[in-house]
Amino acid sequence: MRKRSLTLLSDGTLLRKENTLYFENAQGRKPLAIEGIYDIYVYGHVNITSQALHFLAQRGIVVHFFNHYGYYDGSFYPRECLNSGELIIKQVEHYLHKEKRLKLAKLFVVGGAKNMERNLRRWGINVDFSELLKELESVEKITEVMNVEARIRQEYYALWDEHLPEGFKIVKRTRRPPQNEMNALISFLNSRLYATIVSEIYNTQLIPTVSYLHEPSERRFSLALDLSEIFKPMIADRIANRLVKQGIARKEHFRAELNGVLLNDEGKRAVIKEYNEEMVKSVRHPKLKKNVTKQRLIRLEAYKLIKHLVGAQEYDPLVAWF
């Protein structure tokens, strides 16, 4: 059975009875084939029994929680079973060593910029960020690397905006709360992507709290933020672009709240449907010579990072060829 992500948008209870997982709500009790669940995304008000959590932990199923507004809250991250003492030492060593950390931080920015260029060209905008990327060669602080990344992204959003339909302009990137529909859509997709990357890291030997571009923090899986630099353009931004240009995301899918704009329940369903369909699409991998899903690309990127950390192969960030 092929495992898939399970999204819970309605309120209810996740419970275990004997060796079966159930989701119970006002419509009744529905059995869930746990063998077919890869990870779970909870958007509704869902109670999870301790027996259900124990069952999920046994199966190594990560559960991600999102608040009422669709923002990521946190994850139930089962005890890691793939830990490698050698890799942990190497991962921390690359964080503590200034040059090694800078090298990886710069590569994440380069990969993200190349994927932004790729998007703009797909959308009929001929551009390259080579002049800005050249600045990375001389910077010696992580804050300077992030400054270059911020300027690239600002230019990217401005160019993208020129080709977005009226009513769905970014104008200026705003968060928590987003100030318009396009910002709300981008933030929602980025939040979902971040959680997906957390799931993929869990299924490797990497420690999710040790990162290079983003500063490690007690309350976030900062390595997922590093990897998201690569994947936000090729996944979240492309979905957002398609949703508004094809009229799938419409004005009635949003609501004014928190002095900003947020997706309503109907909008969340439409976006999640598109996201889930995108992540299971396959592309022909030029090096592996086989088809892999978009979600699998994230795991493969994590494996490439592992090879770099242990000295087996230099990290080369993924640039979309599709």
C-alpha positions, 0 to 999 in steps of 0.5 A: 500500500502506498502511503499518503498524507492524511489531512483533518480539516473538520473537528473530531477525535482521533482514537485507537480501538484495538489495532485500528485508528479511527476518526470520530466526529458528528458524522460518525466513526471512520476507520483509518488504514494506518498502514497507508498513512505517511503523516497527518496534518490537523487543521480542525479542533481535533482531540487525540487520545493517548492510545492513538498517540502511542499507536502513531509513535509506534508507527513513526507517524508525524502529526502536524498541528495548524491553528485556526488561521491555518498557521503551523503550530507544532508537531508530534515528533515521535522518538527518532529511530534513525539517529547516527552518532557520527552524523550528529557530530558532523552536523553540529561541527558544520554549524560551529565551524564558521566557514563550513556553516557559511558555505552551506548557508550560501548554497541554500540561498543560491539554490533558492535564487536559481529556482526563483529565476526558473519560475520567472522564466516559466512565467515569461520573465527573463531575469537572472540574479547573478549580480546579487549572487556575486555578493555572496562570495565576499560576505562573511556573516550569516546576517549578510547572507540573509540580507542578500537573500532578502533582496533577491526575494524582494526583486523576485516578488516585484517581478512576479507581481507584474504578471499576477491578475488584478486582485491577487497582487503581492504588493509587499510581502506581509505575514502574520497577518497577511495584508491581502489575498496573495500574501495569505495564499503564499503564507498558507502554502509555505506553512504546509510545505514547512511541515512536509519538510519536517516529516521528510527530515524525520525519516532521515538521520538528520537532526531537525534543530541544527541548521545553517542559514537560519539560526537554531531555535528552541521552538522550531525545526530550523533545518526545515527552514533551510531546506524550504529555501530550495522548495518554496519557489518550485512548490509553494510559489508555483501552486499559488501562481497556478491557483490564482491564474486558473481561477481556482483561488477566488476572492470568496475563499478569503476572509478579513480577520486579525487586521489582515486577510486569511483563507476561509475553510472552503479556501483551505480545502481548495488549496490543500487539494491542489497541494496534495495533488502536486506533491504526488506528481512524478518527474523524471529524475535526470541522475537517478533515471527514474520517476520520483514524486515532488515530495520524494525530492525533499528527502533526496535533498536531505540525503544530499546534505548528509553526504556533504556533512560526512564528506562523501560528496559536495552539496549541490542544491537542487535546481528544478529542471521541470 
